[in-house]
Amino acid sequence: MIIAGANLLEQNREAIDALNVFPVPDGDTGTNMSLTMKSTVKEVSPQDVSSASRMADLAARGALKGARGNSGVILSQILRGFARGVEGCETIDAQTFAKGLRSGADTAYKAVMKPKEGTILTVIRVIAEDSARYVTKHPDNLPGLLDKVIRSGEAILAKTPDMLPALKQAGVVDSGGQGLLTVFKGWRAAFYGEKI
């Protein structure tokens, strides 16, 4: 899942760069997030790990080591929080995954001095909230939860221009949010056995 997320992000890097208008229109969000994920892959690839908790720790460590730019740092904090949320788990089920997302959102918000809505932070928070509600009704449906993550992410991402005037003016969605959703799409694809 980690490798597929990184690969899908790299494949969409230039399109995500083109969306980058906030906080600075420097066109590097996709590149920074992709470099962060490449560092994550570098950390987990040589390992032979059967514990989900250990794998999440390695992924978080790789992301922290290679975090680039605002978006990469926030992505690394999401992965760090996710690892904390699944700590001690040999495997990840729907409830654990939702707990990891919640912890990822909380950790990312705490890492930013002045969190701004309409960004990657909003996207991870709403995905985490929707996921928590989903597992209350469907506690054992991990495939359904992964589908919910994507639907939730797409819905909130489409609303980001209404939250940030810079996005609305440029006619784009938040680049960091798009990058995060791309990673999650890679995770879901790998879960279903797709090769990316």
mmCIF file of the C-alpha atoms, coordinates in Angstrom:
data_MODEL
# 
_entry.id   MODEL 
# 
loop_
_atom_site.group_PDB 
_atom_site.id 
_atom_site.type_symbol 
_atom_site.label_atom_id 
_atom_site.label_alt_id 
_atom_site.label_comp_id 
_atom_site.label_asym_id 
_atom_site.label_entity_id 
_atom_site.label_seq_id 
_atom_site.pdbx_PDB_ins_code 
_atom_site.Cartn_x 
_atom_site.Cartn_y 
_atom_site.Cartn_z 
_atom_site.occupancy 
_atom_site.B_iso_or_equiv 
_atom_site.pdbx_formal_charge 
_atom_site.auth_seq_id 
_atom_site.auth_comp_id 
_atom_site.auth_asym_id 
_atom_site.auth_atom_id 
_atom_site.pdbx_PDB_model_num 
ATOM 1   C CA . MET A 1 1   ? 0.000   0.000  0.000   1.00 0.00 ? 1   MET A CA 1 
ATOM 2   C CA . ILE A 1 2   ? 2.795   2.410  0.887   1.00 0.00 ? 2   ILE A CA 1 
ATOM 3   C CA . ILE A 1 3   ? 4.648   1.750  -2.370  1.00 0.00 ? 3   ILE A CA 1 
ATOM 4   C CA . ALA A 1 4   ? 1.468   2.036  -4.456  1.00 0.00 ? 4   ALA A CA 1 
ATOM 5   C CA . GLY A 1 5   ? 0.591   5.340  -2.769  1.00 0.00 ? 5   GLY A CA 1 
ATOM 6   C CA . ALA A 1 6   ? 4.059   6.697  -3.515  1.00 0.00 ? 6   ALA A CA 1 
ATOM 7   C CA . ASN A 1 7   ? 3.951   5.478  -7.130  1.00 0.00 ? 7   ASN A CA 1 
ATOM 8   C CA . LEU A 1 8   ? 0.519   6.952  -7.837  1.00 0.00 ? 8   LEU A CA 1 
ATOM 9   C CA . LEU A 1 9   ? 1.627   10.239 -6.300  1.00 0.00 ? 9   LEU A CA 1 
ATOM 10  C CA . GLU A 1 10  ? 4.742   10.290 -8.510  1.00 0.00 ? 10  GLU A CA 1 
ATOM 11  C CA . GLN A 1 11  ? 2.601   9.578  -11.589 1.00 0.00 ? 11  GLN A CA 1 
ATOM 12  C CA . ASN A 1 12  ? 0.403   12.592 -10.709 1.00 0.00 ? 12  ASN A CA 1 
ATOM 13  C CA . ARG A 1 13  ? 3.174   14.841 -9.391  1.00 0.00 ? 13  ARG A CA 1 
ATOM 14  C CA . GLU A 1 14  ? 3.117   17.403 -12.214 1.00 0.00 ? 14  GLU A CA 1 
ATOM 15  C CA . ALA A 1 15  ? -0.681  17.718 -12.176 1.00 0.00 ? 15  ALA A CA 1 
ATOM 16  C CA . ILE A 1 16  ? -0.561  18.327 -8.406  1.00 0.00 ? 16  ILE A CA 1 
ATOM 17  C CA . ASP A 1 17  ? 2.285   20.843 -8.848  1.00 0.00 ? 17  ASP A CA 1 
ATOM 18  C CA . ALA A 1 18  ? 0.048   22.736 -11.302 1.00 0.00 ? 18  ALA A CA 1 
ATOM 19  C CA . LEU A 1 19  ? -2.662  23.128 -8.624  1.00 0.00 ? 19  LEU A CA 1 
ATOM 20  C CA . ASN A 1 20  ? -0.276  24.739 -6.143  1.00 0.00 ? 20  ASN A CA 1 
ATOM 21  C CA . VAL A 1 21  ? -1.422  28.312 -5.415  1.00 0.00 ? 21  VAL A CA 1 
ATOM 22  C CA . PHE A 1 22  ? -1.595  28.339 -1.588  1.00 0.00 ? 22  PHE A CA 1 
ATOM 23  C CA . PRO A 1 23  ? 0.126   29.352 0.661   1.00 0.00 ? 23  PRO A CA 1 
ATOM 24  C CA . VAL A 1 24  ? 2.723   30.257 -1.996  1.00 0.00 ? 24  VAL A CA 1 
ATOM 25  C CA . PRO A 1 25  ? 2.167   29.664 -5.734  1.00 0.00 ? 25  PRO A CA 1 
ATOM 26  C CA . ASP A 1 26  ? 5.529   27.941 -6.210  1.00 0.00 ? 26  ASP A CA 1 
ATOM 27  C CA . GLY A 1 27  ? 4.257   24.871 -8.053  1.00 0.00 ? 27  GLY A CA 1 
ATOM 28  C CA . ASP A 1 28  ? 6.068   22.251 -5.998  1.00 0.00 ? 28  ASP A CA 1 
ATOM 29  C CA . THR A 1 29  ? 3.467   20.550 -3.789  1.00 0.00 ? 29  THR A CA 1 
ATOM 30  C CA . GLY A 1 30  ? 3.343   17.354 -5.854  1.00 0.00 ? 30  GLY A CA 1 
ATOM 31  C CA . THR A 1 31  ? 7.127   17.217 -6.050  1.00 0.00 ? 31  THR A CA 1 
ATOM 32  C CA . ASN A 1 32  ? 7.561   17.790 -2.307  1.00 0.00 ? 32  ASN A CA 1 
ATOM 33  C CA . MET A 1 33  ? 4.942   15.198 -1.379  1.00 0.00 ? 33  MET A CA 1 
ATOM 34  C CA . SER A 1 34  ? 6.403   12.709 -3.850  1.00 0.00 ? 34  SER A CA 1 
ATOM 35  C CA . LEU A 1 35  ? 9.922   13.149 -2.429  1.00 0.00 ? 35  LEU A CA 1 
ATOM 36  C CA . THR A 1 36  ? 8.485   12.631 1.055   1.00 0.00 ? 36  THR A CA 1 
ATOM 37  C CA . MET A 1 37  ? 6.782   9.405  -0.023  1.00 0.00 ? 37  MET A CA 1 
ATOM 38  C CA . LYS A 1 38  ? 9.925   8.199  -1.827  1.00 0.00 ? 38  LYS A CA 1 
ATOM 39  C CA . SER A 1 39  ? 11.768  8.528  1.473   1.00 0.00 ? 39  SER A CA 1 
ATOM 40  C CA . THR A 1 40  ? 8.996   6.508  3.107   1.00 0.00 ? 40  THR A CA 1 
ATOM 41  C CA . VAL A 1 41  ? 9.365   3.739  0.523   1.00 0.00 ? 41  VAL A CA 1 
ATOM 42  C CA . LYS A 1 42  ? 13.144  3.773  0.964   1.00 0.00 ? 42  LYS A CA 1 
ATOM 43  C CA . GLU A 1 43  ? 12.648  3.180  4.692   1.00 0.00 ? 43  GLU A CA 1 
ATOM 44  C CA . VAL A 1 44  ? 10.131  0.326  4.398   1.00 0.00 ? 44  VAL A CA 1 
ATOM 45  C CA . SER A 1 45  ? 11.342  -1.482 1.254   1.00 0.00 ? 45  SER A CA 1 
ATOM 46  C CA . PRO A 1 46  ? 14.387  -3.306 2.664   1.00 0.00 ? 46  PRO A CA 1 
ATOM 47  C CA . GLN A 1 47  ? 12.468  -4.438 5.744   1.00 0.00 ? 47  GLN A CA 1 
ATOM 48  C CA . ASP A 1 48  ? 10.808  -7.805 6.239   1.00 0.00 ? 48  ASP A CA 1 
ATOM 49  C CA . VAL A 1 49  ? 8.095   -6.803 8.677   1.00 0.00 ? 49  VAL A CA 1 
ATOM 50  C CA . SER A 1 50  ? 4.941   -8.722 9.512   1.00 0.00 ? 50  SER A CA 1 
ATOM 51  C CA . SER A 1 51  ? 3.583   -6.272 12.098  1.00 0.00 ? 51  SER A CA 1 
ATOM 52  C CA . ALA A 1 52  ? 1.344   -3.470 10.828  1.00 0.00 ? 52  ALA A CA 1 
ATOM 53  C CA . SER A 1 53  ? 2.417   -1.302 13.735  1.00 0.00 ? 53  SER A CA 1 
ATOM 54  C CA . ARG A 1 54  ? 6.109   -1.741 12.922  1.00 0.00 ? 54  ARG A CA 1 
ATOM 55  C CA . MET A 1 55  ? 5.491   -1.033 9.224   1.00 0.00 ? 55  MET A CA 1 
ATOM 56  C CA . ALA A 1 56  ? 3.574   2.149  10.084  1.00 0.00 ? 56  ALA A CA 1 
ATOM 57  C CA . ASP A 1 57  ? 6.448   3.238  12.351  1.00 0.00 ? 57  ASP A CA 1 
ATOM 58  C CA . LEU A 1 58  ? 8.979   2.702  9.570   1.00 0.00 ? 58  LEU A CA 1 
ATOM 59  C CA . ALA A 1 59  ? 6.789   4.590  7.091   1.00 0.00 ? 59  ALA A CA 1 
ATOM 60  C CA . ALA A 1 60  ? 6.444   7.504  9.488   1.00 0.00 ? 60  ALA A CA 1 
ATOM 61  C CA . ARG A 1 61  ? 10.175  7.570  10.153  1.00 0.00 ? 61  ARG A CA 1 
ATOM 62  C CA . GLY A 1 62  ? 10.926  7.586  6.421   1.00 0.00 ? 62  GLY A CA 1 
ATOM 63  C CA . ALA A 1 63  ? 8.452   10.396 5.837   1.00 0.00 ? 63  ALA A CA 1 
ATOM 64  C CA . LEU A 1 64  ? 9.930   12.471 8.662   1.00 0.00 ? 64  LEU A CA 1 
ATOM 65  C CA . LYS A 1 65  ? 13.459  11.956 7.322   1.00 0.00 ? 65  LYS A CA 1 
ATOM 66  C CA . GLY A 1 66  ? 12.519  12.979 3.805   1.00 0.00 ? 66  GLY A CA 1 
ATOM 67  C CA . ALA A 1 67  ? 9.798   15.569 4.395   1.00 0.00 ? 67  ALA A CA 1 
ATOM 68  C CA . ARG A 1 68  ? 10.013  18.431 1.887   1.00 0.00 ? 68  ARG A CA 1 
ATOM 69  C CA . GLY A 1 69  ? 8.047   21.683 1.944   1.00 0.00 ? 69  GLY A CA 1 
ATOM 70  C CA . ASN A 1 70  ? 4.883   22.431 3.908   1.00 0.00 ? 70  ASN A CA 1 
ATOM 71  C CA . SER A 1 71  ? 2.891   19.676 2.237   1.00 0.00 ? 71  SER A CA 1 
ATOM 72  C CA . GLY A 1 72  ? 5.589   17.057 2.771   1.00 0.00 ? 72  GLY A CA 1 
ATOM 73  C CA . VAL A 1 73  ? 5.950   17.980 6.433   1.00 0.00 ? 73  VAL A CA 1 
ATOM 74  C CA . ILE A 1 74  ? 2.182   17.795 6.963   1.00 0.00 ? 74  ILE A CA 1 
ATOM 75  C CA . LEU A 1 75  ? 2.040   14.443 5.129   1.00 0.00 ? 75  LEU A CA 1 
ATOM 76  C CA . SER A 1 76  ? 4.822   13.151 7.376   1.00 0.00 ? 76  SER A CA 1 
ATOM 77  C CA . GLN A 1 77  ? 2.836   14.255 10.433  1.00 0.00 ? 77  GLN A CA 1 
ATOM 78  C CA . ILE A 1 78  ? -0.275  12.460 9.137   1.00 0.00 ? 78  ILE A CA 1 
ATOM 79  C CA . LEU A 1 79  ? 1.777   9.270  8.752   1.00 0.00 ? 79  LEU A CA 1 
ATOM 80  C CA . ARG A 1 80  ? 3.362   9.803  12.172  1.00 0.00 ? 80  ARG A CA 1 
ATOM 81  C CA . GLY A 1 81  ? -0.074  10.151 13.763  1.00 0.00 ? 81  GLY A CA 1 
ATOM 82  C CA . PHE A 1 82  ? -1.382  7.156  11.817  1.00 0.00 ? 82  PHE A CA 1 
ATOM 83  C CA . ALA A 1 83  ? 1.491   5.077  13.223  1.00 0.00 ? 83  ALA A CA 1 
ATOM 84  C CA . ARG A 1 84  ? 0.605   6.181  16.741  1.00 0.00 ? 84  ARG A CA 1 
ATOM 85  C CA . GLY A 1 85  ? -3.033  5.286  16.136  1.00 0.00 ? 85  GLY A CA 1 
ATOM 86  C CA . VAL A 1 86  ? -2.200  1.710  15.108  1.00 0.00 ? 86  VAL A CA 1 
ATOM 87  C CA . GLU A 1 87  ? 0.533   1.234  17.707  1.00 0.00 ? 87  GLU A CA 1 
ATOM 88  C CA . GLY A 1 88  ? 0.807   -2.331 18.975  1.00 0.00 ? 88  GLY A CA 1 
ATOM 89  C CA . CYS A 1 89  ? -1.417  -3.793 16.207  1.00 0.00 ? 89  CYS A CA 1 
ATOM 90  C CA . GLU A 1 90  ? -0.188  -6.833 14.309  1.00 0.00 ? 90  GLU A CA 1 
ATOM 91  C CA . THR A 1 91  ? -2.873  -6.272 11.675  1.00 0.00 ? 91  THR A CA 1 
ATOM 92  C CA . ILE A 1 92  ? -5.138  -3.398 10.733  1.00 0.00 ? 92  ILE A CA 1 
ATOM 93  C CA . ASP A 1 93  ? -8.894  -3.783 10.556  1.00 0.00 ? 93  ASP A CA 1 
ATOM 94  C CA . ALA A 1 94  ? -11.503 -1.138 9.755   1.00 0.00 ? 94  ALA A CA 1 
ATOM 95  C CA . GLN A 1 95  ? -11.690 0.217  13.303  1.00 0.00 ? 95  GLN A CA 1 
ATOM 96  C CA . THR A 1 96  ? -7.913  0.389  13.651  1.00 0.00 ? 96  THR A CA 1 
ATOM 97  C CA . PHE A 1 97  ? -7.582  2.097  10.268  1.00 0.00 ? 97  PHE A CA 1 
ATOM 98  C CA . ALA A 1 98  ? -10.152 4.710  11.280  1.00 0.00 ? 98  ALA A CA 1 
ATOM 99  C CA . LYS A 1 99  ? -8.314  5.217  14.575  1.00 0.00 ? 99  LYS A CA 1 
ATOM 100 C CA . GLY A 1 100 ? -5.062  5.722  12.653  1.00 0.00 ? 100 GLY A CA 1 
ATOM 101 C CA . LEU A 1 101 ? -6.702  8.341  10.423  1.00 0.00 ? 101 LEU A CA 1 
ATOM 102 C CA . ARG A 1 102 ? -8.065  10.200 13.447  1.00 0.00 ? 102 ARG A CA 1 
ATOM 103 C CA . SER A 1 103 ? -4.650  10.195 15.096  1.00 0.00 ? 103 SER A CA 1 
ATOM 104 C CA . GLY A 1 104 ? -3.072  11.317 11.815  1.00 0.00 ? 104 GLY A CA 1 
ATOM 105 C CA . ALA A 1 105 ? -5.445  14.264 11.555  1.00 0.00 ? 105 ALA A CA 1 
ATOM 106 C CA . ASP A 1 106 ? -4.903  15.274 15.181  1.00 0.00 ? 106 ASP A CA 1 
ATOM 107 C CA . THR A 1 107 ? -1.106  15.065 14.866  1.00 0.00 ? 107 THR A CA 1 
ATOM 108 C CA . ALA A 1 108 ? -1.074  17.121 11.650  1.00 0.00 ? 108 ALA A CA 1 
ATOM 109 C CA . TYR A 1 109 ? -3.234  19.877 13.159  1.00 0.00 ? 109 TYR A CA 1 
ATOM 110 C CA . LYS A 1 110 ? -0.994  20.082 16.233  1.00 0.00 ? 110 LYS A CA 1 
ATOM 111 C CA . ALA A 1 111 ? 2.098   20.379 14.024  1.00 0.00 ? 111 ALA A CA 1 
ATOM 112 C CA . VAL A 1 112 ? 0.832   23.534 12.283  1.00 0.00 ? 112 VAL A CA 1 
ATOM 113 C CA . MET A 1 113 ? 0.991   26.777 14.257  1.00 0.00 ? 113 MET A CA 1 
ATOM 114 C CA . LYS A 1 114 ? -1.978  28.390 12.489  1.00 0.00 ? 114 LYS A CA 1 
ATOM 115 C CA . PRO A 1 115 ? -4.058  25.665 10.819  1.00 0.00 ? 115 PRO A CA 1 
ATOM 116 C CA . LYS A 1 116 ? -5.923  26.939 7.761   1.00 0.00 ? 116 LYS A CA 1 
ATOM 117 C CA . GLU A 1 117 ? -9.142  25.330 6.584   1.00 0.00 ? 117 GLU A CA 1 
ATOM 118 C CA . GLY A 1 118 ? -9.432  24.482 2.905   1.00 0.00 ? 118 GLY A CA 1 
ATOM 119 C CA . THR A 1 119 ? -6.060  22.717 2.906   1.00 0.00 ? 119 THR A CA 1 
ATOM 120 C CA . ILE A 1 120 ? -4.703  19.186 3.311   1.00 0.00 ? 120 ILE A CA 1 
ATOM 121 C CA . LEU A 1 121 ? -5.567  19.565 7.019   1.00 0.00 ? 121 LEU A CA 1 
ATOM 122 C CA . THR A 1 122 ? -9.259  19.913 6.246   1.00 0.00 ? 122 THR A CA 1 
ATOM 123 C CA . VAL A 1 123 ? -9.112  16.938 3.899   1.00 0.00 ? 123 VAL A CA 1 
ATOM 124 C CA . ILE A 1 124 ? -7.537  14.589 6.475   1.00 0.00 ? 124 ILE A CA 1 
ATOM 125 C CA . ARG A 1 125 ? -9.824  15.843 9.265   1.00 0.00 ? 125 ARG A CA 1 
ATOM 126 C CA . VAL A 1 126 ? -13.029 15.293 7.294   1.00 0.00 ? 126 VAL A CA 1 
ATOM 127 C CA . ILE A 1 127 ? -11.843 11.886 6.043   1.00 0.00 ? 127 ILE A CA 1 
ATOM 128 C CA . ALA A 1 128 ? -11.063 10.897 9.652   1.00 0.00 ? 128 ALA A CA 1 
ATOM 129 C CA . GLU A 1 129 ? -14.456 12.113 10.919  1.00 0.00 ? 129 GLU A CA 1 
ATOM 130 C CA . ASP A 1 130 ? -16.356 10.350 8.137   1.00 0.00 ? 130 ASP A CA 1 
ATOM 131 C CA . SER A 1 131 ? -14.324 7.179  8.705   1.00 0.00 ? 131 SER A CA 1 
ATOM 132 C CA . ALA A 1 132 ? -15.119 7.177  12.432  1.00 0.00 ? 132 ALA A CA 1 
ATOM 133 C CA . ARG A 1 133 ? -18.823 7.440  11.640  1.00 0.00 ? 133 ARG A CA 1 
ATOM 134 C CA . TYR A 1 134 ? -18.548 4.699  9.016   1.00 0.00 ? 134 TYR A CA 1 
ATOM 135 C CA . VAL A 1 135 ? -16.923 2.143  11.344  1.00 0.00 ? 135 VAL A CA 1 
ATOM 136 C CA . THR A 1 136 ? -19.581 2.780  13.975  1.00 0.00 ? 136 THR A CA 1 
ATOM 137 C CA . LYS A 1 137 ? -22.100 1.270  11.548  1.00 0.00 ? 137 LYS A CA 1 
ATOM 138 C CA . HIS A 1 138 ? -19.719 -1.083 9.677   1.00 0.00 ? 138 HIS A CA 1 
ATOM 139 C CA . PRO A 1 139 ? -17.022 -2.116 12.195  1.00 0.00 ? 139 PRO A CA 1 
ATOM 140 C CA . ASP A 1 140 ? -15.717 -5.061 10.155  1.00 0.00 ? 140 ASP A CA 1 
ATOM 141 C CA . ASN A 1 141 ? -15.785 -3.646 6.618   1.00 0.00 ? 141 ASN A CA 1 
ATOM 142 C CA . LEU A 1 142 ? -12.275 -2.493 5.714   1.00 0.00 ? 142 LEU A CA 1 
ATOM 143 C CA . PRO A 1 143 ? -12.898 -2.550 1.929   1.00 0.00 ? 143 PRO A CA 1 
ATOM 144 C CA . GLY A 1 144 ? -15.991 -0.407 2.467   1.00 0.00 ? 144 GLY A CA 1 
ATOM 145 C CA . LEU A 1 145 ? -14.014 1.953  4.686   1.00 0.00 ? 145 LEU A CA 1 
ATOM 146 C CA . LEU A 1 146 ? -11.292 2.399  2.058   1.00 0.00 ? 146 LEU A CA 1 
ATOM 147 C CA . ASP A 1 147 ? -13.980 3.241  -0.497  1.00 0.00 ? 147 ASP A CA 1 
ATOM 148 C CA . LYS A 1 148 ? -15.499 5.693  2.017   1.00 0.00 ? 148 LYS A CA 1 
ATOM 149 C CA . VAL A 1 149 ? -12.102 7.367  2.505   1.00 0.00 ? 149 VAL A CA 1 
ATOM 150 C CA . ILE A 1 150 ? -11.916 8.103  -1.223  1.00 0.00 ? 150 ILE A CA 1 
ATOM 151 C CA . ARG A 1 151 ? -15.526 9.308  -1.510  1.00 0.00 ? 151 ARG A CA 1 
ATOM 152 C CA . SER A 1 152 ? -15.122 11.508 1.557   1.00 0.00 ? 152 SER A CA 1 
ATOM 153 C CA . GLY A 1 153 ? -11.818 12.908 0.310   1.00 0.00 ? 153 GLY A CA 1 
ATOM 154 C CA . GLU A 1 154 ? -13.222 13.712 -3.125  1.00 0.00 ? 154 GLU A CA 1 
ATOM 155 C CA . ALA A 1 155 ? -16.257 15.446 -1.606  1.00 0.00 ? 155 ALA A CA 1 
ATOM 156 C CA . ILE A 1 156 ? -14.294 17.670 0.792   1.00 0.00 ? 156 ILE A CA 1 
ATOM 157 C CA . LEU A 1 157 ? -11.575 18.387 -1.775  1.00 0.00 ? 157 LEU A CA 1 
ATOM 158 C CA . ALA A 1 158 ? -14.224 19.743 -4.146  1.00 0.00 ? 158 ALA A CA 1 
ATOM 159 C CA . LYS A 1 159 ? -15.266 22.201 -1.405  1.00 0.00 ? 159 LYS A CA 1 
ATOM 160 C CA . THR A 1 160 ? -11.769 23.577 -0.713  1.00 0.00 ? 160 THR A CA 1 
ATOM 161 C CA . PRO A 1 161 ? -12.133 26.484 -3.204  1.00 0.00 ? 161 PRO A CA 1 
ATOM 162 C CA . ASP A 1 162 ? -15.100 27.701 -1.156  1.00 0.00 ? 162 ASP A CA 1 
ATOM 163 C CA . MET A 1 163 ? -12.869 27.834 1.942   1.00 0.00 ? 163 MET A CA 1 
ATOM 164 C CA . LEU A 1 164 ? -9.815  29.550 0.494   1.00 0.00 ? 164 LEU A CA 1 
ATOM 165 C CA . PRO A 1 165 ? -10.199 32.605 -1.779  1.00 0.00 ? 165 PRO A CA 1 
ATOM 166 C CA . ALA A 1 166 ? -6.807  31.917 -3.446  1.00 0.00 ? 166 ALA A CA 1 
ATOM 167 C CA . LEU A 1 167 ? -8.080  28.549 -4.648  1.00 0.00 ? 167 LEU A CA 1 
ATOM 168 C CA . LYS A 1 168 ? -11.376 29.960 -5.884  1.00 0.00 ? 168 LYS A CA 1 
ATOM 169 C CA . GLN A 1 169 ? -9.615  32.773 -7.725  1.00 0.00 ? 169 GLN A CA 1 
ATOM 170 C CA . ALA A 1 170 ? -7.301  30.281 -9.470  1.00 0.00 ? 170 ALA A CA 1 
ATOM 171 C CA . GLY A 1 171 ? -10.127 27.818 -10.114 1.00 0.00 ? 171 GLY A CA 1 
ATOM 172 C CA . VAL A 1 172 ? -8.329  24.893 -8.455  1.00 0.00 ? 172 VAL A CA 1 
ATOM 173 C CA . VAL A 1 173 ? -8.703  22.574 -5.481  1.00 0.00 ? 173 VAL A CA 1 
ATOM 174 C CA . ASP A 1 174 ? -6.068  22.423 -2.746  1.00 0.00 ? 174 ASP A CA 1 
ATOM 175 C CA . SER A 1 175 ? -2.903  20.802 -4.069  1.00 0.00 ? 175 SER A CA 1 
ATOM 176 C CA . GLY A 1 176 ? -1.910  19.211 -0.745  1.00 0.00 ? 176 GLY A CA 1 
ATOM 177 C CA . GLY A 1 177 ? -5.376  17.747 -0.333  1.00 0.00 ? 177 GLY A CA 1 
ATOM 178 C CA . GLN A 1 178 ? -5.190  16.383 -3.877  1.00 0.00 ? 178 GLN A CA 1 
ATOM 179 C CA . GLY A 1 179 ? -1.802  14.853 -3.088  1.00 0.00 ? 179 GLY A CA 1 
ATOM 180 C CA . LEU A 1 180 ? -3.087  13.186 0.077   1.00 0.00 ? 180 LEU A CA 1 
ATOM 181 C CA . LEU A 1 181 ? -6.129  11.813 -1.726  1.00 0.00 ? 181 LEU A CA 1 
ATOM 182 C CA . THR A 1 182 ? -3.827  10.448 -4.438  1.00 0.00 ? 182 THR A CA 1 
ATOM 183 C CA . VAL A 1 183 ? -1.804  8.578  -1.798  1.00 0.00 ? 183 VAL A CA 1 
ATOM 184 C CA . PHE A 1 184 ? -5.002  7.136  -0.344  1.00 0.00 ? 184 PHE A CA 1 
ATOM 185 C CA . LYS A 1 185 ? -6.157  6.090  -3.820  1.00 0.00 ? 185 LYS A CA 1 
ATOM 186 C CA . GLY A 1 186 ? -2.873  4.221  -4.172  1.00 0.00 ? 186 GLY A CA 1 
ATOM 187 C CA . TRP A 1 187 ? -3.450  2.522  -0.821  1.00 0.00 ? 187 TRP A CA 1 
ATOM 188 C CA . ARG A 1 188 ? -6.911  1.411  -1.865  1.00 0.00 ? 188 ARG A CA 1 
ATOM 189 C CA . ALA A 1 189 ? -5.696  0.185  -5.266  1.00 0.00 ? 189 ALA A CA 1 
ATOM 190 C CA . ALA A 1 190 ? -2.997  -1.949 -3.615  1.00 0.00 ? 190 ALA A CA 1 
ATOM 191 C CA . PHE A 1 191 ? -5.513  -3.329 -1.130  1.00 0.00 ? 191 PHE A CA 1 
ATOM 192 C CA . TYR A 1 192 ? -7.595  -4.531 -4.090  1.00 0.00 ? 192 TYR A CA 1 
ATOM 193 C CA . GLY A 1 193 ? -4.501  -6.067 -5.717  1.00 0.00 ? 193 GLY A CA 1 
ATOM 194 C CA . GLU A 1 194 ? -3.945  -3.461 -8.423  1.00 0.00 ? 194 GLU A CA 1 
ATOM 195 C CA . LYS A 1 195 ? -0.357  -2.823 -9.478  1.00 0.00 ? 195 LYS A CA 1 
ATOM 196 C CA . ILE A 1 196 ? 0.697   0.808  -9.731  1.00 0.00 ? 196 ILE A CA 1 
# 
